[in-house]
Amino acid sequence: MRICNVIALFIIAGLGITASAKESYTFDPSGSTIGFSVHQFLGTTRGKFTNFSGRIEVDREHPENSSVTAQMDVRSIDTRIKKRDDHLRSAEFFNVEKFPRITFKSRSVKRIGPQSGDILGDLTMHGVTKPITLHVKLLTPMNETARTRWSVTTDPITRRDFNLMFAPAAESVSGISQTVAINIEIDAKRAE
C-alpha cells in the first residue's frame, strides 16, 4: 500500500540517512500479510487478503515527500472457511463484481519516533473513501540494503462507515462487531 511509501519516509528520516534521489520499493507478497480480525459473540474471526500489491516512494532527504500506495483484490479474501468467504464476496457484502479492489493512497506523514510514525491517507472500500491513519513501526534498519520490513496497525475501522452491512435481520442475530481491527506486516524490496 502507499502505507509502505510513507513508512519508508519516516524510517529514513529517523535514522538520519540521506540520499539525493527517490528510491522505490514494492511489496513482496511472499513475506507480507494484510490481515484483519472481527469479534463475533465470544470468538474472533481472523482473515487476510492473499492477492495485493503496493509501492513505496522514499525521499530520504525530505521524507514528507515520500508516498505509499496499495491495493488488495477483494476476491482473495481468506477466513479459512470457503462458505463464509463466498458470502463475503457476494452482493450482500463486499460485492466483488462491482467493487473488486480496496485501495490506500497516502496524503501525509508524521514522525512519532526514530522508528515509528503515522501515515494519513485515503482508504477506498466498497465504493466509499474515508481518511485513515496508519501507525507504522520499522522492524528492520532502513539502509542501503534491497529490503525492508514494517509493522502497520490502524485504529479500528467501522463497517457501517463503508456500507459493509448484512441484511438487517442477519445483523441483529449474527453477533458480528461493527469494528474491525487491521494488522499488516509489509516486506518490501527495492524496485528494479
Steps between C-alpha positions, in 0.01 A plus 500: 500500500601857494543427859839358420615815322417715798648248736826507316504877527500533875725205541755663282461836667521343844828330421654811350581334170527727200483445130464726202226314317176324575506126547218266409398186688228252417312268734617141498181296557702188588619666822212740566160465665195726479269365767194590705301374796142551615322382815188285476321390815775353720753437224712684248503445125834564332565538132735642241528599136735276304526707180626856541765742380653825615774750432706724726675807366765616747667840508770470764583872508137610521294214644183710483526460121483123523184308417332162527236340281342158537215294364341171600297262287183446705443165327809374684339533845581194711344426840571125463131415452402489131127545559562812707749638246252446216235686702740788570571527125130504414281800416369493858837612640817594305333458158825417323341520155435870553781585745791262427776695678585672826754781459709724723679820397709701745455874547744592778757357739570593861802365682418383854838347593830394343343182363128578502250738353145563384391503137177674411337385179182410318356151528250409229287192561159397366479825302554721807812707572586595859814643663697254708820521703755221483724455802832376366804346666826413327604140571829499308755777447443722200838506334652423166369143497246392243230406756318650796216392728222688688218427741181700441185537709202736490231614733205260456300547181121514527314285246205739485730783380566299182143368458620149582185379670304181468123499467340648818369161616843340458673790680272467801566128555858465374680650800763644266671812633480828307873557551776321313866498606765519228845341537759526226861394455670617185820360356612732219776461247684761297336547162722428202 
